[in-house]
Amino acid sequence: MAETRSEHVRYRRFRPAVPVARAKARAVAEQWGLSQIAHSLEWVVTELVTNAVVHGRAARESRVVVSYHLEDDVLRVTVRDWASGTPRLAVPPAPAGDVPESGRGLQVVAALTADWGVTPKVIGKSVWAELPTTSTGGAA
């Protein structure tokens, strides 16, 4: 029978939450026997939580919720925030152009996951990404 697991973690919406969320992502991967995707999961959570914390406008003291859901051979991570704005992939700079210091987070997410997307909410949004837990299929 396929294994199903879920976990939800709430963070204050401020920059120090990012390394805490990153460490928790690694801990979830290790606890769930998914060490083969721990590094990718860390990066995905780092980028999505950073976007939720840094971009958009939300009420002071608002929260970010990171949810992990494992079903069969796919781990879905969702970052929910109550901020305005919709994340979009940045257009890469021209080869001879300057490389921007920010704006590449979703490109990292797209490269490390099998799929990702944004689900708009009445207030805010959820950004989700799926990582295969096996070596077949996907970019993990």
Buried (B, 14 or more C-beta within 10 A) or exposed (E): EEEEEEBEBEBEBEEEBBEEBBEBBBBBBEEBEBEBBBBBBBBBBBBBBBBBBBBBEBEEEBBBBBBBBBEEBBBBBBBBBBBEBEBEEEEEEEEEEEEEEEBBBBBBBBEBBBBBEEEEEEEBBBBBBBBBBEEEEBEB
